[in-house]
Amino acid sequence: AEAYCILHTAMQAHVGSEPQSRSAALRDDAQTGTTRWRDSERKEINELKALGTLHVVDKVPAGCPVYSTKIVYRLKPACNGEPERAKSRLCVRNFKNDLNENVFAPVCRIETCRFLFSELAAQPSWSCWHGDICNAFCTAPLQKYIYIHAPACMVDDDPTLKGKFIEVRNALYGLAASPRAFNKHLHVRLEKYGWKSQAADPCLYKREDADGKKSFVCCY
């Protein structure tokens, strides 16, 4: 219990040091004499542009809603010898499915994870890897493009964007349709390389090579 309290207190302190708004992030930069949050904003926007997710437009098609956005700021803990780093994430304020789309997206079941780990324990020759691909979520194309106001961080770097709009062509965090778009995108890519979704859990994929070697991918 004591160890849990210490860990819980450390986590609370860590979360408390993360800005809850853009003004707080800029204020933190000014107080610390750094530009870590501003740099993290630029990195996020540049990565989304490189993925083809964001495109500047002058007008929005008639009848299309325009959403606001919010930057979520997180401190990534030190790992593998790398120092703690600031991370910014552009999120859409789309709190309801007002586009009337099917937004259901499966996630792996906890029973599937237990099964895989029990098999790993019983099969010493098996190996396990955990992977996290940067911005993979934002590579999934949307069925319908959506539109957002140009975020303040983009306008600060390019004042000509003031009053313009951004066409979002790929999934973004906060958008109701994004999880389903990513699930479909991932499914197509995995099947292309020989992975087959399992009936017991659509987020568990299996592939068997010509030599009989079996591999599993569990997506969550």
Sequence and secondary structure as in RCSB ss.txt:
>XXXX:A:sequence
AEAYCILHTAMQAHVGSEPQSRSAALRDDAQTGTTRWRDSERKEINELKALGTLHVVDKVPAGCPVYSTKIVYRL
KPACNGEPERAKSRLCVRNFKNDLNENVFAPVCRIETCRFLFSELAAQPSWSCWHGDICNAFCTAPLQKYIYIHA
PACMVDDDPTLKGKFIEVRNALYGLAASPRAFNKHLHVRLEKYGWKSQAADPCLYKREDADGKKSFVCCY
>XXXX:A:secstr
 HHHHHHHHHHHHHHHTS SSHHHHHHHHHHHT  HHHHHHHHHHHHHHHTT EEEES   TT  EE EEEEEEE
E  BTTB  EEEEEEEE   S TT          HHHHHHHHHHHHH TT        TTGGGGSEEEEEEEEE 
 HHHHHH GGGTT EEEEEE  BT TTHHHHHHHHHHHHHHHTT EEETTEEEEEEEE TTS EEEEE  
